[in-house]
Amino acid sequence: MTIKELAALSGLTVRTLHHYDCIGLLCPKRNSANAYRVYGQTEIDRLQQILFFRTCGLPLGEIARILNQPDYCPLEALELQRQALLHQREQLDVRIQTVEHTILSLKGEKTMTNQEKFRGFDFSANPYEAEARNRWGDRAVDDSQMALGKLDDEQRTALSAEMNRLFSRFAELRSEAADSETVQAAMGDFYRFLNANFGYHYSLEAFAGLGQTYLADERFAQNIDQFGAGTAAFLAQAMEHYAITQA
C-alpha cells in the first residue's frame, strides 16, 4: 500500500505519516525501484495500534515506547480498548435517555428529579486510561504532578492564569492558518512554557501528542473550547505542525 492509499484508508494526512516515519514510530519499507514508501500488513496493523493509543491521549513518543516493549501484547491492548468503548457506549446511551426525558419534561409530559437530570454525566477517568496507565505507565503525568505538588497556592494561581492567557491567545488566533508565522510563534512560546513549568521535558513528538490529547479527550476539548469554539481542534493542528517543522 502506498502512503497516499494508507492516508486515505486511515483518515490521516500524508504529512502525518511522513512524521511518523521520521520519528521512527511507523517505518515502511522502500520500493527498490523508486524508493517510495510501501506499507505492508505489519505496518497497517501497527498503525491501528497507534491510533488506538492516540484516542487515549498518549503522546507519540510514549506510544513508540509502549509498542517497542518486548512484552507488548496487541491482544491485551485491544481487550482494554474494547472495555473502554463499551463503557463509552453505556454512558452515551444513558445521556441520550436523559436528553429525551428532559425534552418531555420541558413539554410538561414528564417530571424529573434533579438527580435524574444529571444521569450519564460521568467525568471520572475512563477505565481504559486508568488500566493503560497502570500497565504501561505515564511518566509525563507523574512528573507533572510531582512538580505541581511543590508549588504554593500563589504559584499555582499564577501558573493557572498564564495557561488561561495562552489559551485565550490561541482562541484569538484560531481564524488564522495553523502554519502561519504568528501561530507557529505562539506554539513556540507554548512549547517553552510547558517545558519550563511542569517538571517534564516534552519532546516534539510528545508535544504533538499532547495536542491530540486536547482534541481526543472530551474533558480537555470542552475546557479549551470555553475560550472559543474550535480552539482545541485548532491547537492540535498547530501543535502537530510545530512538531513536524521543528524536528
N, CA and C of each residue as an Amber inpcrd file, in Angstrom:
protein
   741
   0.8420000  -1.1750000   0.0000000   0.0000000   0.0000000   0.0000000
   0.8900000   1.2420000   0.0000000   0.5750000   2.2140000  -0.8500000
   1.3510000   3.4490000  -0.8940000   0.9530000   4.3530000   0.2640000
   1.7360000   5.3970000   0.4770000   1.4380000   6.3100000   1.5810000
   0.1130000   7.0220000   1.3530000  -0.2050000   7.3470000   0.0990000
  -1.4830000   8.0010000  -0.2000000  -2.6480000   7.0570000   0.0740000
  -2.4680000   5.7950000  -0.2670000  -3.5270000   4.8140000  -0.0260000
  -3.7490000   4.6050000   1.4660000  -2.6630000   4.5470000   2.2290000
  -2.8050000   4.3670000   3.6750000  -3.4090000   5.6090000   4.3250000
  -3.0510000   6.7830000   3.8380000  -3.6340000   8.0130000   4.3560000
  -5.1440000   8.0200000   4.1260000  -5.5660000   7.6300000   2.9320000
  -7.0000000   7.5820000   2.6220000  -7.7110000   6.5410000   3.4710000
  -7.0620000   5.4100000   3.6930000  -7.6650000   4.3320000   4.4890000
  -7.8190000   4.7320000   5.9470000  -6.7950000   5.3780000   6.5100000
  -6.7690000   5.6650000   7.9480000  -7.3900000   6.9990000   8.3360000
  -7.5170000   7.9050000   7.3520000  -8.0170000   9.2300000   7.6760000
  -6.9310000  10.2010000   8.1080000  -5.6880000   9.7530000   8.1270000
  -4.5690000  10.6240000   8.4570000  -4.0940000  11.3520000   7.2100000
  -3.2860000  12.3850000   7.4010000  -2.7030000  13.0810000   6.2630000
  -1.3930000  12.4140000   5.8770000  -1.0040000  12.6170000   4.6400000
   0.2930000  12.1120000   4.1850000   1.4070000  12.7200000   5.0180000
   1.2740000  13.9910000   5.3590000   2.2920000  14.6640000   6.1670000
   2.4360000  14.0030000   7.5350000   1.3190000  13.5860000   8.1300000
   1.3780000  12.9170000   9.4260000   2.1220000  11.5870000   9.3130000
   1.8430000  10.8290000   8.2520000   2.5390000   9.5530000   8.0620000
   4.0290000   9.7750000   7.8100000   4.3680000  10.8450000   7.1030000
   5.7830000  11.1960000   6.9330000   6.4240000  11.4410000   8.3040000
   5.6990000  12.1530000   9.1700000   6.2050000  12.4600000  10.5030000
   6.4040000  11.1870000  11.3180000   5.4460000  10.2770000  11.2440000
   5.5770000   9.0090000  11.9590000   6.8250000   8.2530000  11.4980000
   7.1160000   8.3150000  10.2180000   8.3090000   7.6620000   9.6880000
   9.5670000   8.3520000  10.2120000   9.5640000   9.6870000  10.2130000
  10.7440000  10.4500000  10.6350000  11.1060000  10.1940000  12.0930000
  10.0920000   9.9830000  12.9440000  10.3670000   9.7970000  14.3660000
  10.4940000   8.3190000  14.7390000  10.4150000   7.4410000  13.7330000
  10.6070000   6.0190000  13.9920000   9.3990000   5.3220000  14.5800000
   8.2270000   5.9410000  14.4870000   7.0200000   5.3370000  15.0450000
   6.3970000   4.3320000  14.0840000   6.3820000   4.6600000  12.7960000
   5.8110000   3.7740000  11.7780000   6.6980000   3.8780000  10.5450000
   7.5760000   2.9050000  10.3820000   8.5940000   2.9650000   9.3280000
   8.2910000   1.9370000   8.2420000   7.8450000   2.3750000   7.0800000
   7.5330000   1.4380000   5.9970000   8.8000000   0.9650000   5.2950000
   8.6280000  -0.0410000   4.4540000   9.7290000  -0.4820000   3.5960000
   9.8210000   0.4860000   2.4140000  10.8700000   0.3690000   1.6510000
  11.0730000   1.2190000   0.4790000  11.0820000   0.3830000  -0.7940000
  10.3770000   0.8840000  -1.7840000  10.3730000   0.2210000  -3.0840000
  11.7680000   0.3520000  -3.6980000  12.3890000  -0.7590000  -4.0360000
  13.7670000  -0.7310000  -4.5400000  13.8830000  -0.0130000  -5.8780000
  12.7760000   0.0520000  -6.6040000  12.8250000   0.6760000  -7.9250000
  12.7830000   2.1930000  -7.8640000  11.9820000   2.7310000  -6.9110000
  11.8080000   4.1950000  -6.8800000  11.9430000   4.8080000  -5.4950000
  12.2370000   3.9850000  -4.4940000  12.4190000   4.4370000  -3.1000000
  11.1410000   4.9690000  -2.4660000   9.9870000   4.7190000  -3.0810000
   8.7180000   5.1340000  -2.4930000   8.4240000   4.2890000  -1.2560000
   7.6990000   4.8800000  -0.3080000   7.2950000   4.1540000   0.8980000
   6.2480000   3.1020000   0.5460000   6.4210000   1.9050000   1.1120000
   5.4740000   0.8050000   0.8920000   5.0740000   0.2400000   2.2520000
   3.7710000   0.2220000   2.5210000   3.2490000  -0.2520000   3.8060000
   2.6400000  -1.6380000   3.6260000   3.1770000  -2.5980000   4.3590000
   2.6340000  -3.9430000   4.3450000   1.6430000  -4.1540000   5.4730000
   1.1910000  -5.3920000   5.6430000   0.1850000  -5.6850000   6.6660000
   0.7120000  -5.4160000   8.0670000   1.9850000  -5.6700000   8.3030000
   2.5720000  -5.4070000   9.6220000   2.4680000  -3.9340000   9.9760000
   2.7950000  -3.0660000   9.0150000   2.7320000  -1.6220000   9.2520000
   1.2920000  -1.1490000   9.4100000   0.3880000  -1.7270000   8.6450000
  -1.0270000  -1.3540000   8.7380000  -1.5780000  -1.7100000  10.1180000
  -1.2520000  -2.9020000  10.5920000  -1.7060000  -3.3190000  11.9230000
  -1.0880000  -2.4460000  13.0130000   0.1730000  -2.0690000  12.8450000
   0.8300000  -1.2120000  13.8290000   0.1700000   0.1680000  13.8590000
  -0.2190000   0.6770000  12.7020000  -0.8860000   1.9740000  12.6590000
  -2.2190000   1.9230000  13.4110000  -2.9410000   0.8190000  13.2800000
  -4.1910000   0.6860000  14.0390000  -3.9200000   0.7920000  15.5310000
  -2.8550000   0.1280000  16.0060000  -2.4980000   0.1980000  17.4130000
  -2.1200000   1.6280000  17.8140000  -1.3920000   2.3080000  16.9440000
  -1.0020000   3.6950000  17.2200000  -2.2470000   4.5600000  17.4020000
  -3.2190000   4.3930000  16.5270000  -4.4250000   5.2230000  16.6030000
  -5.2630000   4.8820000  17.8290000  -5.2770000   3.6270000  18.2270000
  -5.9650000   3.2620000  19.4660000  -5.3610000   4.0250000  20.6400000
  -4.0490000   4.0420000  20.7090000  -3.3970000   4.7340000  21.8180000
  -3.5650000   6.2420000  21.7200000  -3.6120000   6.7690000  20.5130000
  -3.8230000   8.2100000  20.3630000  -5.1870000   8.6260000  20.9010000
  -6.2070000   7.7750000  20.7270000  -7.5300000   8.1040000  21.2530000
  -7.5410000   8.1370000  22.7760000  -6.5220000   7.5270000  23.3830000
  -6.3800000   7.5530000  24.8400000  -5.5590000   8.7520000  25.3000000
  -5.0930000   9.5590000  24.3610000  -4.3740000  10.7620000  24.7150000
  -2.9020000  10.5790000  24.9800000  -2.3330000   9.4280000  24.6160000
  -0.9090000   9.2230000  24.8530000  -0.0890000   9.9590000  23.7970000
   1.0090000  10.6130000  24.1900000   1.8780000  11.2820000  23.2180000
   2.5740000  10.2640000  22.3340000   3.0040000  10.7110000  21.1620000
   3.5920000   9.8030000  20.1830000   4.8460000   9.1180000  20.7100000
   5.6670000   9.8560000  21.4340000   6.8670000   9.2490000  21.9810000
   6.5510000   8.1300000  22.9490000   5.5120000   8.3080000  23.7470000
   5.1040000   7.2740000  24.7010000   4.5290000   6.0680000  23.9730000
   3.7800000   6.3240000  22.8860000   3.2310000   5.2200000  22.0920000
   4.3560000   4.3720000  21.5090000   5.3790000   5.0430000  20.9820000
   6.5170000   4.3130000  20.4210000   7.1830000   3.4600000  21.4870000
   7.3400000   4.0140000  22.6850000   7.9720000   3.2690000  23.7780000
   7.1600000   2.0320000  24.1190000   5.8280000   2.1840000  24.1610000
   4.9490000   1.0570000  24.5100000   5.0140000  -0.0310000  23.4410000
   4.8730000   0.3730000  22.1770000   4.8410000  -0.6090000  21.0930000
   6.1600000  -1.3500000  20.9430000   7.2370000  -0.7280000  21.3610000
   8.5520000  -1.3510000  21.2150000   8.9620000  -2.1720000  22.4250000
   8.1110000  -2.2400000  23.4330000   8.4280000  -3.0640000  24.6030000
   8.4230000  -4.5400000  24.2130000   9.3800000  -5.3050000  24.7030000
   9.4470000  -6.7280000  24.3410000   8.1900000  -7.5060000  24.7420000
   7.5530000  -7.1000000  25.8480000   6.3900000  -7.8440000  26.3240000
   5.0770000  -7.2180000  25.8780000   5.1250000  -6.2920000  24.9050000
   3.8780000  -5.6650000  24.4400000   2.9940000  -6.6970000  23.7590000
   1.7240000  -6.6940000  24.1240000   0.7700000  -7.6640000  23.5790000
  -0.3950000  -6.9210000  22.9140000  -0.4850000  -6.9350000  21.5800000
  -1.5860000  -6.2440000  20.8930000  -2.9660000  -6.7200000  21.3450000
  -3.0940000  -8.0130000  21.6090000  -4.3850000  -8.5460000  22.0260000
  -4.8150000  -7.9430000  23.3560000  -3.8700000  -7.8030000  24.2810000
  -4.1790000  -7.1980000  25.5800000  -4.6440000  -5.7560000  25.4000000
  -3.9540000  -5.0150000  24.5280000  -4.3290000  -3.6280000  24.2790000
  -5.7270000  -3.5330000  23.6690000  -6.0350000  -4.4260000  22.7440000
  -7.3610000  -4.4150000  22.1060000  -8.4640000  -4.7580000  23.0950000
  -8.1900000  -5.6850000  24.0080000  -9.1920000  -6.0350000  25.0220000
  -9.4960000  -4.8250000  25.8980000  -8.4600000  -4.0810000  26.2850000
  -8.6770000  -2.8860000  27.0970000  -9.4270000  -1.8130000  26.3160000
  -9.0880000  -1.6760000  25.0220000  -9.7870000  -0.7050000  24.1860000
 -11.2620000  -1.0730000  24.0530000 -11.5410000  -2.3610000  23.9170000
 -12.9360000  -2.8250000  23.8150000 -13.7070000  -2.4610000  25.0820000
 -13.0880000  -2.6530000  26.2380000 -13.7470000  -2.3060000  27.5030000
 -14.0500000  -0.8100000  27.5560000 -13.1070000  -0.0090000  27.0590000
 -13.3070000   1.4410000  27.0730000 -14.4710000   1.8400000  26.1820000
 -14.5470000   1.2500000  24.9870000 -15.6140000   1.5860000  24.0500000
 -16.9810000   1.1540000  24.5830000 -17.0370000   0.0020000  25.2240000
 -18.2960000  -0.4460000  25.8220000 -18.7340000   0.5070000  26.9270000
 -17.7540000   0.9780000  27.7110000 -18.0520000   1.9510000  28.7650000
 -18.5780000   3.2420000  28.1580000 -17.9370000   3.7160000  27.0890000
 -18.3780000   4.9480000  26.4330000 -19.7770000   4.7920000  25.8570000
 -20.0570000   3.6200000  25.2610000 -21.3760000   3.3880000  24.6830000
 -22.4540000   3.3850000  25.7730000 -22.1410000   2.7710000  26.8930000
 -23.0930000   2.7350000  28.0080000 -23.3970000   4.1480000  28.5010000
 -22.3360000   4.9610000  28.6600000 -22.5350000   6.3280000  29.1120000
 -23.3180000   7.1410000  28.0930000 -23.0680000   6.9140000  26.8140000
 -23.7780000   7.6380000  25.7610000 -25.2550000   7.2810000  25.7520000
 -25.5700000   6.0090000  25.9160000 -26.9740000   5.5790000  25.9540000
 -27.7170000   6.2550000  27.1090000 -27.0520000   6.3450000  28.2640000
 -27.6820000   6.9810000  29.4210000 -27.9080000   8.4670000  29.1570000
 -26.9350000   9.1440000  28.5290000 -27.0820000  10.5680000  28.2390000
 -28.1890000  10.8270000  27.2360000 -28.2950000   9.9370000  26.2350000
 -29.3850000  10.0730000  25.2660000 -30.7290000   9.9680000  25.9700000
 -30.8470000   9.0120000  26.8770000 -32.0920000   8.8530000  27.6250000
 -32.3760000  10.0810000  28.4780000 -31.3430000  10.6570000  29.0820000
 -31.5180000  11.8590000  29.8940000 -32.0050000  13.0250000  29.0410000
 -31.4410000  13.1640000  27.8380000 -31.8880000  14.2260000  26.9270000
 -33.3520000  14.0270000  26.5400000 -33.7180000  12.8020000  26.2080000
 -35.1010000  12.5190000  25.8110000 -36.0790000  12.8190000  26.9450000
 -35.7060000  12.4310000  28.1660000 -36.5770000  12.6980000  29.3130000
 -36.6620000  14.1910000  29.6070000 -35.5480000  14.9050000  29.3940000
 -35.5550000  16.3470000  29.6270000 -36.4600000  17.0530000  28.6270000
 -36.4700000  16.5880000  27.3730000 -37.3680000  17.1540000  26.3580000
 -38.8200000  16.9720000  26.7810000 -39.1390000  15.7660000  27.2490000
 -40.5040000  15.5010000  27.7130000 -40.8430000  16.3610000  28.9210000
 -39.8400000  16.5870000  29.7780000 -40.0680000  17.4190000  30.9590000
 -40.3770000  18.8580000  30.5710000 -39.6280000  19.3840000  29.6060000
 -39.8490000  20.7580000  29.1620000 -41.1980000  20.9150000  28.4540000
 -41.6850000  19.8300000  27.8860000 -43.0060000  19.8500000  27.2450000
 -44.1330000  19.6440000  28.2520000 -43.7620000  19.3900000  29.4930000
 -44.7650000  19.1690000  30.5210000 -45.3340000  17.7720000  30.5360000
 -44.6630000  16.8390000  29.8350000 -45.1700000  15.4800000  29.7240000
 -44.5030000  14.5330000  30.7210000 -43.5080000  15.0120000  31.4340000
 -42.8080000  14.1640000  32.3910000 -42.2070000  15.0380000  33.4700000
 -42.1330000  14.5050000  34.6850000 -41.4950000  15.2040000  35.7960000
 -40.1620000  14.5380000  36.1010000 -39.1210000  15.3550000  36.2270000
 -37.7850000  14.8160000  36.5040000 -37.2820000  15.3630000  37.8260000
 -36.6060000  14.5110000  38.5750000 -35.9200000  14.9810000  39.7780000
 -34.5940000  15.6120000  39.3580000 -34.0020000  16.3860000  40.2520000
 -32.7010000  16.9780000  39.9370000 -31.6460000  15.8980000  39.7140000
 -31.7470000  14.8140000  40.4570000 -30.7900000  13.7200000  40.2910000
 -30.8990000  13.1090000  38.8900000 -32.1230000  12.9490000  38.3950000
 -32.3360000  12.3630000  37.0720000 -31.7830000  13.2470000  35.9620000
 -31.7480000  14.5590000  36.1900000 -31.2580000  15.4820000  35.1630000
 -29.7650000  15.3340000  34.8940000 -29.0590000  14.7170000  35.8180000
 -27.6150000  14.6050000  35.6630000 -27.1470000  13.1660000  35.4610000
 -28.0820000  12.2730000  35.1500000 -27.6940000  10.8930000  34.8630000
 -26.8920000  10.8410000  33.5590000 -25.7970000  10.1080000  33.5870000
 -24.9850000   9.9430000  32.3850000 -23.8170000  10.9010000  32.2840000
 -23.7780000  11.9120000  33.1570000 -22.6600000  12.8520000  33.1350000
 -21.5770000  12.3590000  34.0960000 -20.7900000  11.4280000  33.6160000
 -19.7440000  10.8170000  34.4300000 -18.3940000  11.3280000  33.9450000
 -17.7530000  12.1790000  34.7470000 -16.4740000  12.7590000  34.3490000
 -15.3010000  12.0830000  35.0490000 -15.5350000  10.9250000  35.6030000
 -14.4310000  10.1790000  36.2030000 -13.5560000   9.5980000  35.0940000
 -12.3910000   9.1170000  35.4610000 -11.4350000   8.6390000  34.4690000
 -11.9800000   7.4320000  33.7190000 -11.7060000   7.3960000  32.4170000
 -12.0640000   6.2400000  31.6180000 -11.3210000   5.0190000  32.1600000
 -12.0020000   3.9020000  32.3620000 -11.3260000   2.7380000  32.9440000
 -10.1690000   2.2430000  32.0880000 -10.2390000   2.4230000  30.7740000
  -9.1260000   2.0070000  29.9260000  -7.8960000   2.8630000  30.2040000
  -8.1140000   4.1860000  30.3370000  -6.9800000   5.0620000  30.6050000
  -6.3030000   4.6810000  31.9190000  -7.1160000   4.3830000  32.9340000
  -6.5630000   4.0010000  34.2300000  -5.7870000   2.6970000  34.1220000
  -6.3440000   1.7430000  33.3840000  -5.6850000   0.4470000  33.2330000
  -4.4220000   0.5720000  32.3850000  -4.4830000   1.3860000  31.3300000
  -3.3160000   1.5850000  30.4850000  -2.2000000   2.2620000  31.2710000
  -2.5790000   3.2080000  32.1000000  -1.5910000   3.8920000  32.9430000
  -0.9430000   2.8900000  33.8960000  -1.7590000   2.0150000  34.4630000
  -1.2320000   1.0220000  35.3950000  -0.3430000   0.0080000  34.6770000
  -0.7350000  -0.3330000  33.4330000   0.0020000  -1.3620000  32.6860000
   1.3080000  -0.8390000  32.0940000   1.2390000   0.3580000  31.4980000
   2.4070000   0.8460000  30.7830000   3.0660000   2.0710000  31.4080000
   2.3780000   2.7140000  32.3420000   2.9600000   3.8780000  32.9960000
   2.7670000   5.1460000  32.1860000   2.9350000   6.2790000  32.8520000
   2.7640000   7.5690000  32.1940000   3.6760000   8.5590000  32.9000000
   4.9200000   8.6040000  32.4730000   5.9180000   9.4040000  33.1680000
   5.5830000  10.8890000  33.1190000   4.9840000  11.3460000  32.0250000
   4.6600000  12.7730000  31.9120000   3.6900000  13.1970000  33.0030000
   2.6710000  12.3790000  33.2430000   1.6830000  12.7000000  34.2760000
   2.3350000  12.6730000  35.6460000   3.1300000  11.6330000  35.9220000
   3.7700000  11.5150000  37.2240000   4.6930000  12.6920000  37.5070000
   5.5190000  13.0430000  36.5260000   6.4560000  14.1420000  36.7220000
   5.7360000  15.4690000  36.9010000   4.6670000  15.6800000  36.1380000
   3.9170000  16.9280000  36.2440000   3.2550000  17.0570000  37.6040000
   2.6620000  15.9630000  38.0770000   2.0140000  16.0010000  39.3810000
   3.0290000  16.2880000  40.4830000   4.2230000  15.7250000  40.3590000
   5.2540000  15.9620000  41.3590000   5.6800000  17.4350000  41.3530000
   5.8460000  18.0040000  40.1730000   6.2650000  19.3990000  40.0570000
   5.1970000  20.3380000  40.5910000   3.9330000  20.0660000  40.2590000
   2.8420000  20.9220000  40.7290000   2.6700000  20.8200000  42.2390000
   2.9560000  19.6450000  42.7860000   2.8230000  19.4600000  44.2250000
   3.8060000  20.2950000  45.0330000   4.8810000  20.7400000  44.3960000
   5.8800000  21.5490000  45.0830000   5.5350000  23.0390000  45.0780000
   4.4980000  23.4340000  44.3340000   4.1300000  24.8420000  44.2390000
   3.2190000  25.2430000  45.3900000   3.3320000  26.4970000  45.8330000
   2.3860000  27.0000000  46.8260000   1.1540000  27.5480000  46.1030000
   0.1360000  27.9790000  46.8680000  -1.1210000  28.4200000  46.2700000
  -0.9220000  29.5940000  45.3150000  -0.0690000  30.5170000  45.6930000
   0.1660000  31.6920000  44.8430000   0.8040000  31.2860000  43.5160000
   1.7440000  30.3530000  43.5750000   2.4040000  29.8980000  42.3540000
   1.4360000  29.1350000  41.4550000   0.5820000  28.3180000  42.0600000
  -0.4100000  27.5870000  41.2660000  -1.3810000  28.5550000  40.5900000
  -1.7960000  29.5750000  41.3240000  -2.7100000  30.5700000  40.7570000
  -2.0710000  31.2870000  39.5810000  -0.8030000  31.6460000  39.7190000
  -0.0870000  32.3370000  38.6480000   0.0620000  31.4280000  37.4270000
   0.3490000  30.1570000  37.6730000   0.5040000  29.2050000  36.5780000
  -0.8240000  29.0160000  35.8430000  -1.9090000  28.9100000  36.6060000
  -3.2360000  28.7600000  36.0040000  -3.6090000  29.9890000  35.1780000
  -3.2750000  31.1660000  35.6930000  -3.5800000  32.4070000  34.9760000
  -2.8210000  32.4780000  33.6560000  -1.5670000  32.0270000  33.6770000
  -0.7690000  32.0410000  32.4460000  -1.3150000  31.0430000  31.4310000
  -1.7560000  29.8700000  31.8960000  -2.3750000  28.9020000  30.9880000
  -3.6230000  29.4840000  30.3470000  -4.4500000  30.1600000  31.1620000
  -5.6570000  30.7780000  30.6310000  -5.3210000  31.8560000  29.6050000
  -4.2400000  32.6140000  29.8720000  -3.8340000  33.6500000  28.9370000
  -3.4170000  33.0360000  27.6010000  -2.6730000  31.9340000  27.6780000
  -2.2240000  31.2680000  26.4630000  -3.4020000  30.7240000  25.6630000
  -4.3370000  30.0680000  26.3500000  -5.4900000  29.5150000  25.6380000
  -6.3580000  30.6240000  25.0400000  -6.4580000  31.7510000  25.7240000
  -7.1930000  32.8970000  25.1770000  -6.5130000  33.3990000  23.9040000
  -5.1880000  33.4110000  23.9290000  -4.4340000  33.8310000  22.7500000
  -4.6680000  32.8880000  21.5850000  -4.6830000  31.5890000  21.8700000
  -4.9250000  30.6190000  20.8050000  -6.3390000  30.7750000  20.2310000
  -7.2970000  31.0800000  21.0980000  -8.6670000  31.2830000  20.6310000
  -8.7360000  32.4750000  19.6780000  -7.9810000  33.5130000  19.9800000
  -7.9580000  34.6920000  19.1150000  -7.2930000  34.3960000  17.7740000
  -6.3510000  33.4500000  17.7660000  -5.6030000  33.1320000  16.5510000
  -6.2610000  32.0540000  15.6980000  -7.3290000  31.4260000  16.1850000
  -7.8480000  30.2320000  15.5270000  -8.4220000  30.4800000  14.1300000
  -8.6510000  31.7420000  13.7820000  -9.1390000  32.0390000  12.4260000
  -7.9940000  32.0690000  11.4140000  -6.7530000  32.0520000  11.9010000
  -5.5940000  32.0540000  11.0130000  -5.2050000  30.6200000  10.6510000
  -4.3580000  30.5040000   9.6490000  -3.8590000  29.1810000   9.2650000
  -2.9480000  28.6540000  10.3570000  -3.0630000  27.3610000  10.6350000
  -2.2720000  26.7600000  11.7140000  -0.7810000  26.8500000  11.4550000
  -0.3900000  26.9440000  10.1840000   1.0310000  27.0010000   9.8580000
   1.5350000  28.4220000   9.6300000   0.7140000  29.4240000   9.9740000
   1.1440000  30.8040000   9.7870000   2.2840000  31.1460000  10.7420000
   3.0440000  32.1700000  10.4010000   4.1840000  32.5640000  11.2150000
   3.7560000  32.9880000  12.6170000   2.6460000  33.7240000  12.7020000
   2.1550000  34.1910000  14.0020000   1.7400000  33.0240000  14.8890000
   0.9980000  32.0890000  14.3130000   0.5260000  30.9380000  15.0780000
   1.6960000  30.0740000  15.5280000   2.6440000  29.8440000  14.6420000
   3.7800000  28.9920000  14.9880000   4.6900000  29.6430000  16.0310000
   4.7430000  30.9760000  16.0220000   5.4850000  31.6760000  17.0840000
   4.8090000  31.4510000  18.4270000   3.4790000  31.4730000  18.4240000
   2.7250000  31.2000000  19.6530000   2.9370000  29.7750000  20.1190000
   3.0590000  28.8300000  19.1710000   3.3320000  27.4420000  19.5300000
   4.6990000  27.3160000  20.1940000   5.6570000  28.0710000  19.6830000
   6.9820000  28.0520000  20.2910000   6.9420000  28.5370000  21.7260000
   6.1850000  29.6090000  21.9660000   6.0260000  30.1170000  23.3340000
   5.3810000  29.0690000  24.2290000   4.3780000  28.3840000  23.7030000
   3.6560000  27.3780000  24.4760000   4.5650000  26.1900000  24.7910000
   5.3320000  25.7700000  23.8020000   6.2540000  24.6350000  23.9850000
   7.2690000  24.9360000  25.0830000   7.8290000  26.1300000  25.0500000
   8.8140000  26.5140000  26.0620000   8.1730000  26.6710000  27.4320000
   6.9440000  27.1650000  27.4680000   6.2310000  27.3290000  28.7330000
   5.9890000  25.9820000  29.4080000   5.5400000  24.9940000  28.6380000
   5.2770000  23.6690000  29.1970000   6.5540000  23.0570000  29.7660000
   7.6290000  23.1580000  29.0060000   8.8820000  22.5410000  29.4480000
   9.5120000  23.2630000  30.6310000   9.1350000  24.5070000  30.8500000
   9.7180000  25.2760000  31.9420000   8.9450000  25.1510000  33.2480000
   7.7110000  24.6290000  33.1860000   6.8500000  24.7420000  34.3640000
   6.2240000  23.4460000  34.8720000   6.3410000  22.3360000  34.1570000
   5.5830000  21.1590000  34.5580000   6.4320000  19.9480000  34.9020000
   7.7210000  20.1520000  35.0970000   8.5560000  19.0700000  35.6000000
   8.7880000  17.9280000  34.6470000   8.4560000  18.1210000  33.3860000
   8.6170000  17.0640000  32.3890000   9.0470000  17.7070000  31.0840000
  10.0860000  17.1940000  30.4500000  10.5100000  17.7440000  29.1710000
   9.7450000  17.0750000  28.0430000   8.9280000  17.8590000  27.3740000
   8.1750000  17.3540000  26.2350000   9.0690000  17.3490000  24.9970000
   9.2810000  16.1780000  24.4450000   9.9190000  16.1170000  23.1350000
   8.9280000  16.6980000  22.1290000   9.3900000  16.9260000  20.9140000
   8.4770000  17.4400000  19.8850000   7.3500000  16.4360000  19.6150000
   7.6960000  15.1390000  19.6480000   6.6590000  14.1240000  19.4390000
   5.6230000  14.1630000  20.5590000   6.1130000  14.3270000  21.8100000
   5.2020000  14.3920000  22.9490000   4.3420000  15.6430000  22.8810000
   4.9100000  16.7330000  22.3910000   4.1570000  17.9820000  22.2380000
   3.0160000  17.7910000  21.2380000   3.3050000  17.1510000  20.1130000
   2.2600000  16.8590000  19.1320000   1.2060000  15.9340000  19.7230000
   1.6590000  14.9350000  20.4900000   0.7150000  14.0190000  21.1310000
  -0.1730000  14.7110000  22.1320000   0.3840000  15.6930000  22.8510000
  -0.4220000  16.4610000  23.8030000  -1.5250000  17.2120000  23.0730000
  -1.2020000  17.7460000  21.9060000  -2.2250000  18.4250000  21.1120000
  -3.3520000  17.4820000  20.7260000  -3.0090000  16.2430000  20.3810000
  -4.0450000  15.2670000  20.0570000  -4.8740000  14.9090000  21.2860000
  -4.2560000  14.9430000  22.4680000  -4.9960000  14.7180000  23.7040000
  -6.0460000  15.7990000  23.9010000  -5.6620000  17.0410000  23.6580000
  -6.6040000  18.1530000  23.7880000  -7.8330000  17.9410000  22.9070000
  -7.6100000  17.3230000  21.7490000  -8.7050000  17.1140000  20.8070000
  -9.4950000  15.8530000  21.1100000  -8.7890000  14.7670000  21.4570000
  -9.4480000  13.4670000  21.6130000 -10.1710000  13.3140000  22.9450000
  -9.6490000  13.9260000  23.9980000 -10.2520000  13.7960000  25.3230000
 -11.3610000  14.8390000  25.4720000 -12.5660000  14.3720000  25.6360000
 -13.7270000  15.2670000  25.6890000 -13.5960000  16.3030000  26.7910000
 -13.0090000  15.9140000  27.9190000 -12.8690000  16.8600000  29.0310000
 -11.9230000  18.0030000  28.6770000 -10.7890000  17.6620000  28.0640000
  -9.8550000  18.6940000  27.6180000 -10.5140000  19.5860000  26.5670000
 -11.1460000  18.9510000  25.5840000 -11.7410000  19.7090000  24.4830000
 -12.7870000  20.6940000  24.9850000 -13.6270000  20.2680000  25.8990000
 -14.6720000  21.1500000  26.4260000 -14.0650000  22.3200000  27.1890000
 -13.0570000  22.0450000  27.9940000 -12.4310000  23.1220000  28.7670000
 -11.7500000  24.1410000  27.8560000 -11.0340000  23.6550000  26.8440000
 -10.3200000  24.5560000  25.9490000 -11.2890000  25.3260000  25.0590000
 -12.3510000  24.6640000  24.6110000 -13.3140000  25.3350000  23.7310000
 -14.1570000  26.3830000  24.4600000 -14.0450000  26.4420000  25.7860000
 -14.6880000  27.5340000  26.5080000 -14.0810000  28.8840000  26.1180000
 -12.8410000  28.8700000  25.6500000 -12.1860000  30.1070000  25.2270000
 -12.6440000  30.5140000  23.8210000 -13.2600000  29.5740000  23.1110000
 -13.7550000  29.8260000  21.7630000 -13.9740000  28.5080000  21.0510000
 -15.1340000  28.3380000  20.4400000 -15.4470000  27.0700000  19.7780000
 -14.4000000  26.7330000  18.7240000 -13.9170000  25.5070000  18.7650000
 -12.9420000  25.0490000  17.7920000 -11.4970000  25.2800000  18.1880000
 -11.2750000  25.8490000  19.3850000  -9.9040000  26.1330000  19.8080000
  -9.0960000  24.8560000  19.9920000  -9.6950000  23.8110000  20.5480000
  -8.9770000  22.5550000  20.7950000  -8.5030000  21.9360000  19.4810000
  -9.3800000  21.9040000  18.4710000  -9.0060000  21.3320000  17.1750000
  -7.9100000  22.1580000  16.5080000  -8.0450000  23.4720000  16.5820000
  -7.0280000  24.3590000  16.0190000  -5.6870000  24.1550000  16.7200000
  -5.7210000  24.0460000  18.0290000  -4.4990000  23.8870000  18.8130000
  -3.8070000  22.5730000  18.4640000  -4.5730000  21.5040000  18.3360000
  -3.9930000  20.2000000  17.9820000  -3.2910000  20.2680000  16.6340000
  -3.9210000  20.9130000  15.6710000  -3.3320000  21.0230000  14.3300000
  -2.0620000  21.8680000  14.3560000  -2.1110000  22.9840000  15.0800000
  -0.9540000  23.8820000  15.1380000   0.2220000  23.2420000  15.8830000
  -0.0740000  22.4970000  16.9520000   0.9840000  21.8370000  17.7120000
   1.6390000  20.7420000  16.8790000   0.8470000  20.0000000  16.1200000
   1.4060000  18.9500000  15.2720000   2.3040000  19.5630000  14.1950000
   1.8660000  20.6820000  13.6010000   2.6860000  21.3330000  12.5790000
   4.0000000  21.8340000  13.1810000   3.9260000  22.3870000  14.3720000
   5.1340000  22.8730000  15.0430000   6.1090000  21.7150000  15.2620000
   5.5960000  20.5920000  15.7310000   6.4610000  19.4310000  15.9890000
   7.1330000  18.9480000  14.7250000   6.3960000  18.9130000  13.6190000
   6.9260000  18.4230000  12.3530000   8.0110000  19.3620000  11.8230000
   7.7330000  20.6520000  11.8690000   8.6630000  21.6120000  11.2720000
   9.8910000  21.8620000  12.1380000   9.7990000  21.6090000  13.4260000
  10.9290000  21.8420000  14.3180000  11.8040000  20.6070000  14.4910000
  11.3280000  19.4720000  14.0030000  12.0720000  18.2160000  14.1690000
  13.3950000  18.2480000  13.3930000
